[in-house]
Amino acid sequence: MKSIAEKVIEVVKKETGTENLFMSHNRKQNVVAARIIAARIIKEHTCLGEQDIAQLLGKDKASVHYYLASFRRRYCYEHNFRAMYETCMTHIKEIL
């Protein structure tokens, strides 16, 4: 299952333009949004738990819990975030 998760991360990094910053400690809005999207897609399409997702993203479990909890609010109220998620999902459906 981690191979799917790794593919998801690569697609999200490419589609959001955060290749160099994704695994860093950067807190820029677009980088955090990319991590939230990756965490959500991995959670939906694999049977990995928050701890496993945290290891893949290079974050702690609390950060992943925050990412998953904040997804719905951001998806509903932020147009750019929603567009980024939909773009990533379009490309991920091709590899699944």
C-alpha positions, 0 to 999 in steps of 0.5 A: 500500500505504501507504493500507492501512497508514495505515488500520491505524494509525488502527484500532489508535489508535482501538481501543487508545485511544492516539490522542493518544499513539501518535506521541509518544515515550511509553513507557507499556505500552499505547502501546508495545503499540499500536505493536507491534500496528500494526507486526505487522499492517502487516508481515502485510498489506502488502509494506512493510519495516521502514524503511517501517513505521518512517517511518509510525510515526515511529520508527527501524528498530531500534524496529520490529525490536524491535516485530516481534521481541517480538510473539510473546512478548507475544501468547503470555503477555499476555492483555490484549495478545492481546485488544487484538490480536484486537479490532484484527484484527476491525476491520481485517478489515472494511476489507481 
